[in-house]
């Protein structure tokens, strides 16, 4: 993995340890199935939802963010890819920079790439929760063995965890030593 520090010495992403990920995935998928048609079709990759209702029926996610990460959710989006074309290079709308993405369904062999002009600066398989730097141009790539639809959620917080994207921050495992 390349993982170079880029402009203003920020990292592209920071992996997060999440022992309750499977339960978060179950609750999120139940909500998406019951409240939306996103698993059948989605016009856009980025789908705004009634996040207050979502949080109500996703207590594991809410508790994990509040108690473990000390972050209060301000908004949640459901990110859905039905096409192997993925998502072309873009930068998310400001002002939010540090979002937290959780893999929900079929994220194996799917990747986020961050680019600086013509140069690939980082690439990561989206199988683990991560703090995500959405201010650096990025794209989603779908591998040849990936299963569709591919679903993840993106959480935004009142106080965004920007410090977790500092270039000199040790990995979670190093921090636990
Ligand atoms: Fe994005």
Boltz pocket constraint, residues with backbone or C-beta under 6 A from the ligand:
constraints:
  - pocket:
      binder: B
      contacts: [[A, 90], [A, 91], [A, 92], [A, 134], [A, 138]]
      max_distance: 6.0
